[in-house]
Amino acid sequence: WRWTGSKKNLASNEPLEVRKAMVERGYIEITVKRQADLLSVNRTSVHRPSKEQQEREDNVQLMHRIDETYIYETSLLRLSA
């Protein structure tokens, strides 16, 4: 059985980044998992942000610092209550 018009056949010669871009997250009839399978793309790579979308290291460190401060202050509030 061969689907001549399927995404799998259309995408077979495309680079990985192009195939990942073909996945339609809001498409109700075919799940992301199935689309990833048809496109021969690892499903986790579809959900993982690309390198351009990832946070810069200094932003990540700042967010960790904010988290630590928040946790420390909320624990102090609980101890004083």
N, C-alpha and C positions, 0 to 999 in steps of 0.2 A: 504494500500500500504506500503510495507516494503522493504527497500533496505538492503539486507543482507551484502553487501560489502561496505557500506558507511562509511565515517569517523565517523559519529555519533555512529554507532554500534560498531566500533572498539574502540572508545574513551570512551564509556560509563563507563568503570570501571577504567579509568586512572585518576591520580591526576590532579588537575587544571594546575600546571606548565607544565606537559607533554602535556596536551591538547592545552595550549597556544603555545607551541613550534611546534605543528603540523600545525599552520596557515602559509600558504605560501603567503608572501606579493606580490611577482612578478607573481603570477598565474593569467593569463588573463581570463580564462574561468569561474572562480568562484571568486566573490569579497571577500575581507576580511570580510565584514559584513556578507555575507552568510556563509563563513567558520566558523566564530565565532558562528553563530546561530546553525550550524550543530554540532559543538563541545560543545555546551552549555557553551560558554565562553562569558563574557561581552566584547563587542567590544572595549571599552575604555581601558580595562586591556591588550588587545593585543598591543595597541599603546603605553601604558605607559611603561617606562623603568623599568626593574626589580630593586630590591634594590641594586644588585651588580653594576648596570650600573648608578645609580644616583650619582650626584656630591657630594663630601664631603662638609660639612657646611663651612669650611674655604675657599674652592674654590668659593662657592656661594657668600660669603661675599666679597671676592676679586673682583669678577665679578661685583657686585653691586657698589663697590667703583670705579671701572674703568668706569662704566656707568655714575655715578654721575660726575666724573671728566670730561668726554667727553662732557656731556650735559652742564656743567658749562662753559667750555672753548669755546664751539661753540656758546653759548648764548653771551659770551663776545665779540667774533668776530663779531657777527651780530650787537651788539650795537655800536661797534666802526666803522662799515662800513657806 
